[in-house]
Amino acid sequence: MVLPIWSKSGEIWLALACDVVRRVVADTGPINYLVIIGHIHVLSTMFGRVSIPEVVRAELGHSRSPDVVQRWIASHPPWLVVQPDPRSPIVQLPFLDDGEREALLLARSLNADLVLMDDRAGVAVAVSLGLAVIGTVGLLDLAARRGLIDLPEAFGRLRATSFRCRAAIYDEVLLRFHQDGAE
């Protein structure tokens, strides 16, 4: 099974396969889109707890966020742990937005096993810092492989949002999913 997870080492594959991912930190994107498409529950089922920095909570609750996301974050479930922003004077990441930067700093401070992030620049920085990263598409693939969701249906919902992803990526993930007999 090959999932779209980025890391410098292959250790995360074994961790995900053995359900030993204990410390997960999320950026705004994956939470936002999982709430919108109605599959936010997969995070608690797969990981137990997910931590976010305060700035990510603020981004999710911002007036420009979809109403459903604002309502969800206003009364978020206990498995979502909002942590103080771990601002670090040592690490400068000026080309990332506040949510990505603080999520990566939090992930480093917690020694996270996995970061949930979609932004390409953020993913590249995370990998350079030795962090394993999975995005929204990979999360949906993993959830479907665990029997939690219907992958084609979830991708259909995701495609109906403002989420940006090349059609070829959806097609490739679906093809691998079917080839692996994961349905």
Contacts in CASP RR format, 6 or more apart in sequence:
PFRMAT RR
TARGET T0000
AUTHOR 0000-0000-0000
METHOD contacts of the structure
MODEL  1
MVLPIWSKSGEIWLALACDVVRRVVADTGPINYLVIIGHIHVLSTMFGRV
SIPEVVRAELGHSRSPDVVQRWIASHPPWLVVQPDPRSPIVQLPFLDDGE
REALLLARSLNADLVLMDDRAGVAVAVSLGLAVIGTVGLLDLAARRGLID
LPEAFGRLRATSFRCRAAIYDEVLLRFHQDGAE
1 17 0 8 1.000
1 145 0 8 1.000
1 180 0 8 1.000
1 182 0 8 1.000
2 176 0 8 1.000
3 13 0 8 1.000
3 16 0 8 1.000
3 134 0 8 1.000
3 138 0 8 1.000
3 141 0 8 1.000
3 142 0 8 1.000
3 145 0 8 1.000
4 134 0 8 1.000
4 135 0 8 1.000
4 137 0 8 1.000
4 138 0 8 1.000
4 141 0 8 1.000
4 169 0 8 1.000
4 173 0 8 1.000
5 12 0 8 1.000
5 13 0 8 1.000
5 16 0 8 1.000
5 132 0 8 1.000
5 133 0 8 1.000
5 134 0 8 1.000
5 138 0 8 1.000
6 123 0 8 1.000
6 126 0 8 1.000
6 127 0 8 1.000
6 132 0 8 1.000
6 133 0 8 1.000
6 134 0 8 1.000
7 127 0 8 1.000
7 130 0 8 1.000
7 131 0 8 1.000
7 132 0 8 1.000
7 133 0 8 1.000
8 127 0 8 1.000
8 130 0 8 1.000
11 132 0 8 1.000
12 21 0 8 1.000
12 113 0 8 1.000
12 114 0 8 1.000
12 132 0 8 1.000
15 21 0 8 1.000
15 113 0 8 1.000
15 114 0 8 1.000
15 132 0 8 1.000
16 114 0 8 1.000
16 142 0 8 1.000
20 113 0 8 1.000
21 46 0 8 1.000
21 47 0 8 1.000
21 113 0 8 1.000
21 114 0 8 1.000
22 113 0 8 1.000
23 51 0 8 1.000
23 110 0 8 1.000
23 111 0 8 1.000
23 112 0 8 1.000
23 113 0 8 1.000
23 114 0 8 1.000
24 43 0 8 1.000
24 47 0 8 1.000
24 49 0 8 1.000
24 50 0 8 1.000
24 51 0 8 1.000
24 112 0 8 1.000
24 113 0 8 1.000
24 114 0 8 1.000
24 115 0 8 1.000
24 116 0 8 1.000
25 50 0 8 1.000
25 51 0 8 1.000
25 52 0 8 1.000
25 53 0 8 1.000
25 103 0 8 1.000
25 106 0 8 1.000
25 107 0 8 1.000
25 110 0 8 1.000
25 112 0 8 1.000
25 114 0 8 1.000
25 115 0 8 1.000
25 116 0 8 1.000
26 43 0 8 1.000
26 50 0 8 1.000
26 51 0 8 1.000
26 52 0 8 1.000
26 56 0 8 1.000
26 103 0 8 1.000
26 115 0 8 1.000
26 116 0 8 1.000
26 117 0 8 1.000
27 52 0 8 1.000
27 56 0 8 1.000
27 99 0 8 1.000
27 100 0 8 1.000
27 103 0 8 1.000
27 115 0 8 1.000
27 116 0 8 1.000
27 117 0 8 1.000
27 118 0 8 1.000
27 119 0 8 1.000
27 122 0 8 1.000
28 56 0 8 1.000
28 59 0 8 1.000
28 60 0 8 1.000
28 99 0 8 1.000
29 116 0 8 1.000
29 117 0 8 1.000
29 118 0 8 1.000
29 119 0 8 1.000
29 136 0 8 1.000
30 116 0 8 1.000
30 117 0 8 1.000
30 118 0 8 1.000
30 135 0 8 1.000
30 136 0 8 1.000
30 139 0 8 1.000
31 40 0 8 1.000
31 43 0 8 1.000
31 50 0 8 1.000
31 52 0 8 1.000
31 56 0 8 1.000
31 60 0 8 1.000
31 69 0 8 1.000
31 80 0 8 1.000
31 116 0 8 1.000
32 60 0 8 1.000
32 65 0 8 1.000
32 66 0 8 1.000
32 69 0 8 1.000
33 118 0 8 1.000
33 136 0 8 1.000
33 158 0 8 1.000
33 161 0 8 1.000
33 163 0 8 1.000
34 40 0 8 1.000
34 42 0 8 1.000
34 43 0 8 1.000
34 136 0 8 1.000
34 139 0 8 1.000
35 66 0 8 1.000
35 68 0 8 1.000
35 69 0 8 1.000
35 72 0 8 1.000
35 73 0 8 1.000
36 66 0 8 1.000
36 68 0 8 1.000
36 69 0 8 1.000
36 157 0 8 1.000
36 161 0 8 1.000
37 154 0 8 1.000
37 157 0 8 1.000
37 158 0 8 1.000
37 161 0 8 1.000
38 157 0 8 1.000
39 140 0 8 1.000
39 143 0 8 1.000
39 149 0 8 1.000
39 154 0 8 1.000
39 157 0 8 1.000
40 72 0 8 1.000
41 148 0 8 1.000
42 139 0 8 1.000
42 140 0 8 1.000
42 143 0 8 1.000
42 148 0 8 1.000
42 149 0 8 1.000
43 50 0 8 1.000
43 79 0 8 1.000
43 80 0 8 1.000
43 116 0 8 1.000
43 139 0 8 1.000
44 50 0 8 1.000
44 77 0 8 1.000
44 79 0 8 1.000
45 143 0 8 1.000
45 146 0 8 1.000
45 148 0 8 1.000
46 139 0 8 1.000
46 142 0 8 1.000
46 143 0 8 1.000
46 146 0 8 1.000
46 148 0 8 1.000
47 114 0 8 1.000
48 79 0 8 1.000
49 79 0 8 1.000
49 80 0 8 1.000
49 81 0 8 1.000
50 79 0 8 1.000
50 80 0 8 1.000
50 81 0 8 1.000
50 116 0 8 1.000
51 80 0 8 1.000
51 81 0 8 1.000
51 82 0 8 1.000
51 83 0 8 1.000
51 106 0 8 1.000
51 110 0 8 1.000
51 112 0 8 1.000
52 80 0 8 1.000
52 81 0 8 1.000
52 82 0 8 1.000
52 83 0 8 1.000
52 103 0 8 1.000
52 106 0 8 1.000
53 82 0 8 1.000
53 83 0 8 1.000
53 84 0 8 1.000
53 85 0 8 1.000
53 86 0 8 1.000
53 99 0 8 1.000
53 102 0 8 1.000
53 103 0 8 1.000
53 105 0 8 1.000
53 106 0 8 1.000
54 82 0 8 1.000
54 83 0 8 1.000
54 84 0 8 1.000
54 85 0 8 1.000
54 102 0 8 1.000
55 85 0 8 1.000
55 98 0 8 1.000
55 99 0 8 1.000
55 102 0 8 1.000
56 99 0 8 1.000
56 102 0 8 1.000
56 103 0 8 1.000
57 73 0 8 1.000
57 76 0 8 1.000
57 82 0 8 1.000
59 65 0 8 1.000
59 98 0 8 1.000
59 99 0 8 1.000
60 69 0 8 1.000
60 70 0 8 1.000
60 72 0 8 1.000
60 73 0 8 1.000
61 69 0 8 1.000
61 70 0 8 1.000
61 73 0 8 1.000
61 74 0 8 1.000
62 70 0 8 1.000
63 70 0 8 1.000
65 73 0 8 1.000
76 82 0 8 1.000
83 106 0 8 1.000
83 110 0 8 1.000
85 102 0 8 1.000
85 105 0 8 1.000
85 106 0 8 1.000
86 102 0 8 1.000
86 105 0 8 1.000
86 106 0 8 1.000
86 108 0 8 1.000
86 109 0 8 1.000
87 102 0 8 1.000
87 105 0 8 1.000
88 105 0 8 1.000
88 109 0 8 1.000
91 105 0 8 1.000
91 108 0 8 1.000
93 100 0 8 1.000
93 101 0 8 1.000
93 104 0 8 1.000
93 125 0 8 1.000
95 121 0 8 1.000
96 104 0 8 1.000
96 119 0 8 1.000
96 121 0 8 1.000
96 122 0 8 1.000
96 125 0 8 1.000
97 119 0 8 1.000
100 117 0 8 1.000
100 119 0 8 1.000
100 121 0 8 1.000
100 122 0 8 1.000
100 125 0 8 1.000
103 115 0 8 1.000
103 117 0 8 1.000
104 115 0 8 1.000
104 122 0 8 1.000
104 125 0 8 1.000
104 126 0 8 1.000
104 129 0 8 1.000
104 131 0 8 1.000
106 112 0 8 1.000
107 115 0 8 1.000
107 126 0 8 1.000
107 129 0 8 1.000
107 131 0 8 1.000
108 129 0 8 1.000
108 131 0 8 1.000
112 131 0 8 1.000
113 132 0 8 1.000
114 131 0 8 1.000
114 132 0 8 1.000
114 133 0 8 1.000
114 134 0 8 1.000
115 126 0 8 1.000
115 131 0 8 1.000
115 132 0 8 1.000
115 133 0 8 1.000
115 134 0 8 1.000
116 133 0 8 1.000
116 134 0 8 1.000
116 135 0 8 1.000
116 136 0 8 1.000
116 139 0 8 1.000
117 123 0 8 1.000
117 126 0 8 1.000
117 133 0 8 1.000
117 135 0 8 1.000
118 135 0 8 1.000
118 136 0 8 1.000
118 163 0 8 1.000
123 133 0 8 1.000
123 135 0 8 1.000
126 132 0 8 1.000
126 133 0 8 1.000
127 133 0 8 1.000
134 142 0 8 1.000
136 158 0 8 1.000
136 163 0 8 1.000
137 155 0 8 1.000
137 158 0 8 1.000
137 165 0 8 1.000
137 169 0 8 1.000
137 170 0 8 1.000
137 173 0 8 1.000
138 173 0 8 1.000
140 149 0 8 1.000
140 151 0 8 1.000
140 154 0 8 1.000
140 155 0 8 1.000
140 158 0 8 1.000
141 151 0 8 1.000
141 173 0 8 1.000
141 176 0 8 1.000
141 177 0 8 1.000
143 149 0 8 1.000
143 154 0 8 1.000
144 150 0 8 1.000
144 151 0 8 1.000
144 154 0 8 1.000
144 177 0 8 1.000
144 182 0 8 1.000
144 183 0 8 1.000
145 177 0 8 1.000
145 180 0 8 1.000
145 182 0 8 1.000
151 173 0 8 1.000
151 174 0 8 1.000
151 177 0 8 1.000
151 183 0 8 1.000
152 174 0 8 1.000
155 170 0 8 1.000
155 173 0 8 1.000
155 174 0 8 1.000
158 165 0 8 1.000
159 170 0 8 1.000
177 183 0 8 1.000
END
